[in-house]
Amino acid sequence: MFRTLATFCLMFITVSVNSQIDFTVEDTLCVNDSVTVTNSSRNASSYYWHFCSANLSDRPDGQNIGNIGSLNGPAFTALVKDQNDDYYAFTTNHTDGTVTRMFIGKNLLNTPVGINLGNFGGKVPLHTEGIQVKFSNGNWYGFIVGGLAGESKLVRLDFGNSLANPPTAVDLGNIGNLAYPIDLYLFEEAGQWIGFTVNYNSNSITRFNFVNGLHNPPTGTNMGNIGNLSQPCGIMPVNSQGAWHFFVTNFNTHSLTRLDFGTSLNNPPSGTNFNSLLGLDYPFDLSLIRDCGRYYGFLVNRYGSAVRLDFPSGVENDPVVTTFGTIGSLSSPHGISDVYREGDTIYMYIANSANSTISRLYYPTCNAPTLFTSTLRQPPKFAYRWEGNFNIQLVLDKGLATEEALCKNVIVFPEPHTALGSDTSFCEGQSITLHPGSEFKSYKWNNGSGDSIYIADTTGIVWVEVKDGYGCIAQDTIDISLYPKTLSLGNDTILPRGEQYTLDAGSGYQSYQWSTGENNQSVTYNQEGKFIVSVVDIHNCPQTDDKIVRYQTYIPNFFTPNGDGFNDLWEVEFLDNYPNADVKIYDRFGKLMHNQKGNSDKWDGIYNGKKLPKDSYWYFIDLKDGSDILKGFVTIKW
């Protein structure tokens, strides 16, 4: 089966109805399958393919890039690209009412260079919140909302023809009954700019209409509470199949509201509240993007985590919520920027109000395909080396006014695994039953059998090919030989000194012969060494195995005979197993200080009724079992 899915670069840039870009590829594949992509697009000046473009169904990477440009309780960030393809980020600072400008350059992974632009003589209110930066009629404009109670206002920043210019500020006042406005979004529809903000204190939404362009003050209309708004914070528009929808976060009820405007943002909207979404915990802001034919949203919870909203059935239906935790070292995240696709990577910036930093989340490309990119009209065949959800992207006339982009999604199923087991052997006349697994759709053995099992009664190589329900194929082989080894004494071991142990060769053999002379199935020892056993099984197959047993010796190297009831005696615990052991203690001059048998009469540091001085004393322990004498020193500590 095949699917045609359009890609969207940056925010909502769709392939038009009259576009002439298309390609075909199987949308379900198996790991290591040969992938054929057929380009049916128009002729173009250039073709750019990427076979593992960033995929929003995966988990993003995240990093905290610190405090850039004297951030002070950063609230919202507007991420924009200027005419020179340089990126800027503008962040409002909630604590002191200032604005920070960050220059990023042409790569969104660059470390920004920031400068605090100030509060423009107090025109930007304290408790400043949302910001939007737009280009219109050759000039750049920034719009800011915020302010508690009587401070609530809309402010315009005029940059002129470059975002690098120092802007001037215009206080537009309270337009549309603002009541602590939080997020802000501006959009151009049919040549007219329209803006929306949400009012935290009055649970309402305000619409701004810029009839004469962004350089003139707008009119404002408070549209009231639509869709059970409850301390609304974040607002984000999306246009799906010609119909406008706005998503609003409700801080108080841990929910989302969707406002449906129909074909025009000037229509009165209807509202739907999503109040049963798990993972929303004081949601504050969100951003949405349509990518590779599917809508995704990213939302920050005020007191910690970031979540992804996946709309597999369209934005008119409930999203699937996936929590990413505090990825990128989030710290009371406040606002999230628009989601940008730049080339093959997707980026977003998040303002952390608690520690005055910026977190950057991004979706990098992957290294699953054997071929990453191509500039040919018809790309070569390639394969995916592991399973996953991958995007194939084609860009025609990259960098030109005629540029078009298309993305299609490919699901790669895991390679099925079948295991006939390790190579094995058996005595003449035996057989072995091979089970590759019962979950497969079909089987093919080297002898032509299609059965799900194989009974092997001869030696040699046996192979099987299996096919699962997705049509994915796996193979395995096994080498069968004679005379299996079943005898095992287990791994070499270390035991406490003097401990008695038993070695068991196992039952079922015709004869047993131990290296120590015994001919029983099991033997018991209380000494260390290497022990070998040889057996003859019921098929007269000879087998041999050995095991090394070593004793572990622990002798304390100090004691404190101070009468406190702890470590007052020099005790060598394993001597309980050697009652005839001879233990002698000498001082550094060779004088015998103590003598004992086994673990009796433990040394208390007394000699001739007097406490010996703090010092080290030599010990010699003869276990009387033929082993080497154990020697070392022990220190008296008072």
Wavefront OBJ file of the C-alpha trace (Angstrom):
o trace
v 0.000 0.000 0.000
v 1.060 3.607 -0.563
v 0.270 6.895 1.149
v 0.736 10.473 -0.031
v 1.643 12.671 2.935
v 2.634 16.343 2.563
v 5.555 17.805 4.486
v 5.411 21.178 6.218
v 8.542 23.249 6.692
v 8.551 25.791 9.489
v 4.946 26.480 10.483
v 2.072 25.244 8.296
v 3.712 25.718 4.884
v 1.673 23.282 2.835
v 2.094 21.840 -0.607
v -0.515 23.629 -2.695
v -3.305 21.897 -4.570
v -1.611 22.790 -7.876
v 1.783 21.490 -6.796
v 3.667 19.194 -9.129
v 5.675 17.278 -6.592
v 5.050 13.625 -5.840
v 6.847 10.335 -5.339
v 5.850 6.802 -4.454
v 7.350 4.460 -1.892
v 5.988 1.508 0.026
v 4.756 2.793 3.365
v 5.383 -0.494 5.183
v 8.786 -2.139 4.945
v 11.008 -4.560 6.798
v 14.450 -3.994 8.238
v 17.098 -4.407 5.513
v 14.499 -4.463 2.711
v 15.613 -2.777 -0.487
v 13.680 0.521 -0.671
v 12.720 1.866 -4.094
v 11.558 5.492 -4.345
v 9.998 6.566 -7.651
v 9.911 10.301 -8.350
v 6.932 11.438 -10.442
v 7.459 15.184 -9.866
v 7.894 17.901 -12.460
v 11.342 18.689 -13.795
v 13.213 20.924 -11.359
v 16.535 22.733 -11.180
v 17.522 20.671 -8.112
v 16.332 17.692 -6.129
v 17.123 17.127 -2.475
v 16.185 13.862 -0.790
v 16.562 12.977 2.856
v 15.626 9.448 3.846
v 15.489 9.959 7.598
v 14.252 13.490 8.118
v 13.461 14.503 11.707
v 10.374 12.644 12.914
v 8.081 14.140 15.532
v 6.779 10.713 16.560
v 10.166 10.105 18.216
v 11.521 11.558 21.457
v 13.430 14.843 21.045
v 16.874 15.689 22.311
v 17.138 18.577 24.756
v 19.749 20.888 26.205
v 19.729 23.915 28.467
v 21.678 26.774 26.846
v 21.715 28.914 29.983
v 20.952 32.579 30.628
v 21.399 34.477 27.367
v 21.037 38.269 27.386
v 20.274 38.954 31.078
v 17.105 36.889 31.243
v 15.044 37.601 34.356
v 12.107 35.260 34.818
v 11.724 34.669 31.052
v 8.147 34.191 29.950
v 7.541 33.782 26.193
v 9.878 33.496 23.224
v 9.256 34.450 19.588
v 11.575 32.563 17.237
v 11.826 34.221 13.793
v 13.966 34.161 10.633
v 14.879 37.441 8.916
v 15.396 38.236 5.227
v 19.022 37.041 5.413
v 17.962 33.620 6.769
v 19.365 34.529 10.196
v 17.378 33.390 13.227
v 16.515 35.647 16.157
v 14.746 34.835 19.407
v 12.929 37.543 21.389
v 12.073 36.726 25.001
v 9.942 38.700 27.447
v 11.182 38.859 31.039
v 8.243 38.551 33.400
v 10.105 39.717 36.499
v 11.372 43.136 35.368
v 9.335 43.887 32.224
v 12.306 43.838 29.850
v 12.865 42.188 26.474
v 15.905 40.105 25.494
v 17.017 39.761 21.885
v 19.099 36.713 20.959
v 20.950 36.426 17.659
v 21.243 32.764 16.641
v 22.492 32.892 13.066
v 21.682 30.458 10.309
v 21.863 27.289 12.407
v 19.383 26.850 15.231
v 21.951 24.728 17.083
v 24.273 27.732 17.386
v 24.826 29.257 20.814
v 22.849 32.534 20.762
v 24.370 35.924 21.513
v 21.956 37.960 23.627
v 21.330 41.525 24.687
v 18.690 42.907 27.036
v 16.807 45.717 25.267
v 15.368 47.093 28.531
v 11.765 48.051 29.271
v 11.602 51.037 26.894
v 11.037 53.621 29.587
v 8.444 51.519 31.386
v 6.208 51.135 28.323
v 6.565 47.345 28.594
v 4.593 46.377 31.727
v 5.865 44.396 34.639
v 4.566 40.835 34.504
v 5.070 40.967 30.761
v 3.971 37.821 28.945
v 3.346 36.960 25.280
v 5.374 38.253 22.330
v 5.050 37.996 18.547
v 7.463 39.363 15.924
v 6.119 39.807 12.379
v 7.304 41.244 9.044
v 4.899 43.402 7.039
v 5.366 45.897 4.194
v 9.156 45.925 4.509
v 9.270 46.459 8.277
v 9.540 44.311 11.404
v 7.095 44.714 14.309
v 7.001 43.162 17.745
v 3.836 42.952 19.840
v 3.812 42.294 23.572
v 0.974 41.704 26.045
v 1.019 41.497 29.825
v 0.418 43.381 33.027
v -1.693 42.612 36.069
v -5.037 44.311 36.682
v -4.823 47.978 35.618
v -1.404 47.415 34.021
v -2.798 45.145 31.275
v -1.883 46.474 27.825
v -0.697 45.813 24.302
v 2.718 47.220 23.283
v 4.214 47.515 19.790
v 7.958 47.474 19.036
v 9.065 49.087 15.753
v 12.339 47.657 14.371
v 12.258 49.194 10.933
v 13.704 47.090 8.137
v 16.033 44.926 10.278
v 15.686 42.939 13.487
v 19.214 44.046 14.356
v 17.991 47.657 14.766
v 17.249 49.038 18.230
v 13.436 49.175 18.360
v 11.200 51.910 19.663
v 8.121 51.122 21.755
v 4.530 52.326 21.416
v 2.109 51.825 24.309
v -1.209 50.871 22.665
v -3.015 50.621 26.008
v -5.758 48.241 27.060
v -7.556 47.177 23.892
v -10.388 44.642 24.085
v -10.840 44.534 27.869
v -7.503 42.905 28.611
v -7.286 41.308 32.046
v -3.786 39.949 32.588
v -3.280 38.794 28.985
v -0.851 35.881 28.709
v -0.067 34.378 25.312
v -0.358 36.241 22.003
v -0.613 35.115 18.409
v -0.840 37.172 15.198
v -1.744 35.870 11.777
v -2.326 37.387 8.351
v -5.568 36.320 6.685
v -6.579 37.646 3.268
v -4.204 40.602 3.613
v -5.457 41.578 7.064
v -3.565 41.000 10.306
v -5.556 39.474 13.151
v -4.296 38.835 16.671
v -5.579 36.861 19.646
v -4.706 36.805 23.316
v -6.148 35.017 26.328
v -7.050 36.829 29.549
v -6.027 34.888 32.647
v -8.081 36.903 35.125
v -11.368 37.107 33.195
v -11.263 33.654 31.530
v -11.818 35.250 28.155
v -10.265 35.715 24.727
v -9.598 39.035 22.977
v -9.322 39.481 19.204
v -7.302 42.325 17.650
v -8.085 43.540 14.121
v -5.361 45.533 12.337
v -7.481 47.059 9.591
v -4.822 49.426 8.285
v -1.695 47.355 8.845
v 0.551 46.539 11.778
v 1.857 50.108 12.034
v -1.551 51.380 13.221
v -3.325 50.553 16.512
v -5.819 47.683 16.196
v -9.368 47.502 17.387
v -10.095 44.970 20.096
v -13.050 42.730 20.867
v -13.407 40.689 24.016
v -15.177 37.508 22.882
v -15.890 36.241 26.387
v -15.491 32.726 27.754
v -15.799 30.136 25.004
v -15.168 26.445 25.625
v -15.009 26.569 29.446
v -11.836 28.626 29.682
v -10.358 28.547 33.176
v -7.269 30.683 33.756
v -6.242 30.371 30.094
v -2.520 30.771 29.380
v -1.311 29.449 26.045
v -2.945 29.913 22.656
v -1.989 28.412 19.294
v -3.753 28.429 15.890
v -3.795 25.726 13.245
v -5.488 25.644 9.845
v -6.709 22.189 8.874
v -8.299 21.682 5.463
v -9.265 25.358 5.227
v -10.784 25.580 8.726
v -9.214 27.546 11.588
v -8.826 26.024 15.049
v -7.253 27.561 18.160
v -5.993 25.472 21.071
v -5.936 27.090 24.523
v -4.359 25.712 27.717
v -6.457 25.986 30.894
v -4.117 26.306 33.859
v -6.795 25.849 36.528
v -8.579 22.773 35.130
v -5.558 20.987 33.615
v -7.306 20.879 30.265
v -7.313 22.094 26.671
v -9.972 24.087 24.855
v -10.325 24.017 21.075
v -11.929 27.056 19.442
v -13.373 26.398 15.984
v -13.618 29.475 13.723
v -14.489 27.823 10.440
v -13.054 29.388 7.288
v -12.301 32.838 8.772
v -10.697 34.093 11.968
v -13.312 36.844 12.013
v -16.107 34.305 12.570
v -17.524 33.810 16.077
v -15.974 30.537 17.283
v -17.510 27.572 19.029
v -15.599 25.855 21.823
v -14.812 22.278 22.873
v -13.060 21.413 26.126
v -10.739 18.404 26.409
v -10.800 17.801 30.160
v -9.755 14.161 30.398
v -6.243 14.226 28.935
v -3.724 12.495 31.168
v -0.333 14.171 31.427
v -1.614 17.768 31.626
v -0.594 19.229 34.993
v -1.077 23.006 35.189
v -0.525 23.347 31.421
v 0.840 26.767 30.510
v 1.783 27.059 26.860
v 1.722 24.999 23.679
v 2.860 25.055 20.076
v 1.606 23.018 17.129
v 3.014 21.982 13.773
v 1.822 19.906 10.872
v 4.634 17.689 9.715
v 4.655 14.881 7.160
v 0.853 14.971 6.891
v 0.171 14.803 10.631
v -0.443 17.338 13.395
v 1.683 17.410 16.540
v 1.618 19.705 19.543
v 4.167 20.424 22.252
v 2.973 21.591 25.648
v 4.777 22.633 28.824
v 3.377 22.035 32.284
v 4.130 24.981 34.540
v 5.807 23.007 37.302
v 7.992 20.630 35.363
v 7.418 18.508 32.330
v 7.027 18.810 28.582
v 4.533 16.659 26.701
v 3.805 15.872 23.073
v 0.272 15.955 21.661
v -0.212 13.581 18.747
v -3.345 13.996 16.606
v -3.442 10.743 14.586
v -7.077 11.350 13.564
v -6.808 15.102 12.978
v -7.086 18.128 15.219
v -10.853 17.669 15.532
v -10.286 14.579 17.716
v -8.653 13.885 21.068
v -4.835 13.886 20.978
v -2.576 11.180 22.356
v -0.359 12.572 25.133
v 3.266 11.489 25.623
v 5.269 12.889 28.554
v 8.955 13.765 28.097
v 9.642 14.809 31.688
v 12.019 17.706 32.356
v 13.933 17.161 29.121
v 16.470 19.916 28.472
v 16.654 20.669 32.228
v 13.288 22.410 32.303
v 12.704 24.567 35.375
v 9.155 25.906 35.726
v 8.758 26.243 31.939
v 6.635 29.218 30.969
v 6.399 29.690 27.193
v 7.319 27.581 24.188
v 8.238 29.073 20.816
v 6.833 28.107 17.449
v 8.122 24.751 16.240
v 10.498 25.182 13.294
v 11.641 22.667 10.714
v 14.942 23.888 9.326
v 16.144 21.524 6.642
v 15.987 18.046 8.126
v 15.897 19.044 11.803
v 13.060 20.365 13.984
v 13.626 22.899 16.782
v 11.782 24.747 19.556
v 12.840 27.048 22.411
v 11.352 26.960 25.936
v 11.701 29.743 28.529
v 12.395 28.550 32.102
v 11.072 31.125 34.552
v 12.486 29.562 37.729
v 16.189 29.696 36.826
v 16.082 32.290 34.010
v 17.391 29.994 31.293
v 16.398 28.771 27.844
v 15.981 25.099 26.940
v 16.305 24.023 23.337
v 14.507 20.888 22.143
v 15.269 19.481 18.743
v 14.635 16.438 16.610
v 17.826 15.467 14.805
v 18.016 13.264 11.784
v 18.743 9.589 12.311
v 21.312 7.175 10.921
v 18.973 4.278 10.226
v 19.130 4.343 6.394
v 22.102 2.999 4.463
v 21.771 6.114 2.263
v 21.054 9.429 4.009
v 20.606 11.943 1.169
v 20.589 12.160 -2.599
v 20.471 14.962 -5.190
v 19.440 12.703 -8.075
v 16.038 12.913 -9.668
v 15.617 9.171 -9.158
v 17.477 8.254 -5.954
v 19.366 4.959 -5.592
v 17.944 2.038 -3.686
v 18.730 1.871 0.012
v 17.595 0.075 3.176
v 16.706 0.853 6.794
v 18.947 -0.904 9.266
v 16.453 -1.016 12.135
v 12.754 -0.676 12.759
v 10.958 2.622 13.358
v 8.816 5.406 11.970
v 10.784 7.350 9.345
v 10.165 10.357 7.110
v 11.318 10.573 3.498
v 11.503 14.191 2.332
v 11.881 15.604 -1.185
v 12.571 19.303 -1.866
v 12.401 20.681 -5.414
v 14.202 23.914 -6.406
v 15.636 24.349 -2.913
v 16.199 28.020 -2.084
v 14.227 29.322 -5.069
v 10.817 30.974 -5.234
v 9.522 27.778 -6.882
v 10.636 25.603 -3.958
v 8.247 22.769 -3.089
v 8.566 20.118 -0.394
v 6.868 16.785 0.148
v 7.235 14.281 2.946
v 6.019 10.713 3.229
v 6.047 8.477 6.244
v 7.457 4.953 6.170
v 6.895 2.343 8.866
v 9.735 -0.172 9.067
v 8.828 -3.349 10.904
v 11.443 -5.215 12.921
v 13.251 -8.080 11.320
v 11.685 -11.275 12.705
v 13.959 -13.389 14.844
v 14.092 -17.140 14.638
v 16.527 -19.216 16.634
v 17.250 -22.880 16.043
v 19.588 -22.801 19.006
v 23.304 -23.195 19.327
v 25.159 -25.745 17.242
v 24.734 -29.140 18.886
v 25.821 -32.753 18.660
v 24.598 -36.165 19.754
v 25.611 -39.789 19.783
v 24.980 -41.966 16.775
v 21.307 -42.916 16.399
v 19.866 -39.963 18.280
v 17.730 -37.141 16.794
v 16.893 -33.576 17.699
v 13.692 -31.584 17.121
v 14.194 -27.993 15.927
v 11.591 -25.322 16.802
v 12.063 -21.960 14.972
v 8.947 -20.492 16.663
v 5.230 -20.948 16.200
v 4.277 -17.306 15.482
v 5.294 -17.217 11.826
v 3.047 -17.290 8.781
v 5.192 -19.686 6.721
v 8.283 -21.917 6.984
v 10.796 -23.242 4.498
v 13.500 -25.784 5.481
v 16.607 -26.810 3.561
v 14.974 -30.152 2.659
v 11.921 -28.405 1.168
v 9.630 -29.024 4.159
v 7.058 -26.387 5.082
v 6.377 -27.749 8.579
v 6.799 -25.628 11.707
v 9.261 -28.151 13.239
v 12.184 -30.198 11.886
v 13.416 -33.553 13.196
v 17.129 -33.932 12.489
v 18.623 -37.443 12.730
v 21.757 -36.827 10.669
v 24.689 -34.489 11.052
v 25.304 -31.381 8.964
v 23.968 -27.869 8.391
v 20.198 -27.295 8.752
v 18.661 -23.939 7.759
v 15.161 -22.479 7.944
v 13.540 -19.377 6.412
v 10.473 -17.936 8.161
v 8.066 -15.188 7.144
v 5.916 -13.173 9.585
v 2.538 -11.512 9.077
v 4.164 -8.340 7.668
v 5.978 -10.351 5.018
v 9.344 -9.861 6.752
v 11.792 -12.740 6.374
v 14.393 -14.169 8.741
v 16.764 -17.103 8.468
v 18.824 -19.185 10.843
v 21.134 -22.166 10.588
v 22.420 -24.814 12.971
v 25.339 -27.219 12.698
v 24.555 -30.675 14.114
v 27.360 -33.088 15.026
v 27.827 -36.242 17.105
v 28.765 -36.875 20.742
v 27.161 -34.180 22.849
v 28.833 -33.189 26.082
v 26.458 -33.398 29.037
v 28.948 -33.795 31.875
v 29.532 -30.732 34.053
v 30.982 -30.249 37.513
v 30.084 -26.543 37.404
v 32.309 -23.484 37.556
v 35.515 -23.276 39.522
v 34.770 -22.038 43.015
v 36.253 -20.490 46.143
v 35.062 -21.714 49.582
v 35.790 -20.799 53.182
v 38.973 -22.579 54.325
v 38.329 -26.010 55.773
v 34.739 -26.256 54.552
v 33.679 -29.707 53.371
v 32.090 -29.941 49.941
v 30.698 -32.551 47.523
v 31.304 -32.846 43.784
v 28.584 -34.630 41.817
v 29.134 -35.797 38.221
v 25.428 -36.473 37.716
v 23.514 -39.676 37.271
v 22.901 -41.819 34.207
v 26.468 -42.757 33.243
v 27.798 -46.303 32.934
v 31.035 -45.620 34.824
v 32.837 -42.942 36.814
v 36.554 -42.408 37.485
v 37.877 -39.557 39.643
v 41.473 -38.306 39.573
v 41.673 -39.067 43.304
v 40.868 -42.742 42.723
v 37.143 -42.902 43.611
v 34.638 -44.452 41.183
v 31.378 -43.096 42.625
v 28.922 -40.588 41.158
v 29.863 -38.086 43.865
v 32.842 -37.498 46.136
v 33.340 -35.389 49.262
v 36.532 -33.468 50.133
v 37.798 -30.943 52.659
v 40.897 -29.808 50.761
v 41.571 -27.576 47.800
v 42.816 -28.704 44.425
v 41.918 -29.572 40.841
v 39.554 -32.548 40.505
v 38.962 -34.445 37.277
v 36.217 -36.960 36.506
v 35.833 -39.190 33.447
v 32.581 -40.973 32.576
v 31.142 -43.224 29.896
v 27.528 -42.451 29.018
v 24.811 -44.925 28.053
v 25.865 -44.596 24.406
v 29.529 -45.372 25.335
v 30.478 -41.769 24.677
v 33.487 -40.828 26.862
v 33.413 -37.412 28.545
v 35.730 -35.578 30.928
v 35.342 -32.505 33.091
v 37.310 -30.843 35.856
v 36.777 -28.319 38.609
v 39.220 -26.246 40.644
v 38.324 -25.602 44.292
v 40.301 -23.016 46.225
v 40.023 -22.038 49.873
v 39.552 -18.450 50.889
v 41.664 -17.396 53.860
v 40.871 -14.334 55.981
v 43.115 -13.479 58.906
v 42.480 -10.191 60.775
v 45.484 -7.839 60.674
v 44.603 -5.863 63.807
v 42.534 -6.007 67.024
v 41.779 -3.625 69.898
v 41.958 -5.390 73.291
v 40.717 -2.348 75.208
v 37.863 -4.080 77.010
v 35.071 -2.292 75.141
v 33.526 -5.596 74.074
v 34.287 -5.035 70.405
v 37.238 -6.672 68.649
v 38.935 -7.401 72.004
v 40.374 -10.731 70.817
v 42.358 -11.770 67.760
v 39.970 -14.333 66.228
v 40.696 -16.392 63.119
v 37.277 -17.921 62.403
v 38.337 -20.643 59.993
v 40.510 -22.218 62.713
v 37.286 -23.765 64.045
v 37.804 -26.284 61.218
v 41.417 -26.964 62.324
v 41.409 -27.869 66.022
v 44.997 -29.242 65.803
v 46.442 -26.155 64.151
v 49.505 -24.700 65.871
v 49.376 -20.872 66.203
v 52.408 -18.892 67.393
v 52.746 -15.110 67.882
v 56.179 -13.408 68.032
v 57.235 -9.859 68.651
v 59.523 -8.056 66.249
v 62.558 -9.395 68.157
v 61.528 -13.008 67.734
v 60.253 -13.570 71.262
v 57.205 -15.875 71.565
v 54.277 -13.865 72.896
v 51.419 -16.367 72.493
v 50.787 -19.988 71.493
v 47.421 -21.687 70.941
v 45.845 -24.806 69.442
v 43.109 -24.329 66.841
v 40.762 -21.553 67.863
v 41.106 -22.143 71.610
v 42.728 -19.670 73.968
v 42.310 -16.705 71.590
v 44.985 -14.051 71.999
v 43.968 -11.054 74.162
v 47.188 -9.040 73.810
v 48.348 -9.975 77.323
v 51.807 -11.361 78.029
v 52.801 -12.426 81.526
v 49.779 -10.565 82.898
v 50.672 -7.282 81.231
v 49.248 -5.506 78.218
v 51.615 -5.597 75.297
v 52.437 -2.250 73.706
v 50.830 -1.015 70.506
v 52.871 -2.652 67.784
v 52.840 -5.239 65.006
v 53.442 -8.925 65.846
v 54.230 -11.806 63.548
v 51.985 -14.866 63.409
v 52.754 -18.363 62.086
v 49.862 -20.807 61.599
v 50.537 -24.471 60.884
v 47.206 -26.081 59.952
v 48.711 -29.580 60.319
v 47.078 -30.633 57.044
v 50.184 -30.656 54.879
v 49.571 -27.168 53.470
v 52.058 -24.305 53.630
v 52.434 -22.418 56.902
v 50.390 -19.206 56.917
v 52.326 -16.199 58.118
v 51.846 -12.468 58.391
v 51.500 -9.758 60.985
v 48.772 -8.474 63.284
v 48.736 -5.038 64.950
v 47.564 -4.266 68.483
v 45.663 -0.964 68.674
v 44.635 0.300 72.102
l 1 2 3 4 5 6 7 8 9 10 11 12 13 14 15 16 17 18 19 20 21 22 23 24 25 26 27 28 29 30 31 32 33 34 35 36 37 38 39 40 41 42 43 44 45 46 47 48 49 50 51 52 53 54 55 56 57 58 59 60 61 62 63 64 65 66 67 68 69 70 71 72 73 74 75 76 77 78 79 80 81 82 83 84 85 86 87 88 89 90 91 92 93 94 95 96 97 98 99 100 101 102 103 104 105 106 107 108 109 110 111 112 113 114 115 116 117 118 119 120 121 122 123 124 125 126 127 128 129 130 131 132 133 134 135 136 137 138 139 140 141 142 143 144 145 146 147 148 149 150 151 152 153 154 155 156 157 158 159 160 161 162 163 164 165 166 167 168 169 170 171 172 173 174 175 176 177 178 179 180 181 182 183 184 185 186 187 188 189 190 191 192 193 194 195 196 197 198 199 200 201 202 203 204 205 206 207 208 209 210 211 212 213 214 215 216 217 218 219 220 221 222 223 224 225 226 227 228 229 230 231 232 233 234 235 236 237 238 239 240 241 242 243 244 245 246 247 248 249 250 251 252 253 254 255 256 257 258 259 260 261 262 263 264 265 266 267 268 269 270 271 272 273 274 275 276 277 278 279 280 281 282 283 284 285 286 287 288 289 290 291 292 293 294 295 296 297 298 299 300 301 302 303 304 305 306 307 308 309 310 311 312 313 314 315 316 317 318 319 320 321 322 323 324 325 326 327 328 329 330 331 332 333 334 335 336 337 338 339 340 341 342 343 344 345 346 347 348 349 350 351 352 353 354 355 356 357 358 359 360 361 362 363 364 365 366 367 368 369 370 371 372 373 374 375 376 377 378 379 380 381 382 383 384 385 386 387 388 389 390 391 392 393 394 395 396 397 398 399 400 401 402 403 404 405 406 407 408 409 410 411 412 413 414 415 416 417 418 419 420 421 422 423 424 425 426 427 428 429 430 431 432 433 434 435 436 437 438 439 440 441 442 443 444 445 446 447 448 449 450 451 452 453 454 455 456 457 458 459 460 461 462 463 464 465 466 467 468 469 470 471 472 473 474 475 476 477 478 479 480 481 482 483 484 485 486 487 488 489 490 491 492 493 494 495 496 497 498 499 500 501 502 503 504 505 506 507 508 509 510 511 512 513 514 515 516 517 518 519 520 521 522 523 524 525 526 527 528 529 530 531 532 533 534 535 536 537 538 539 540 541 542 543 544 545 546 547 548 549 550 551 552 553 554 555 556 557 558 559 560 561 562 563 564 565 566 567 568 569 570 571 572 573 574 575 576 577 578 579 580 581 582 583 584 585 586 587 588 589 590 591 592 593 594 595 596 597 598 599 600 601 602 603 604 605 606 607 608 609 610 611 612 613 614 615 616 617 618 619 620 621 622 623 624 625 626 627 628 629 630 631 632 633 634 635 636 637 638
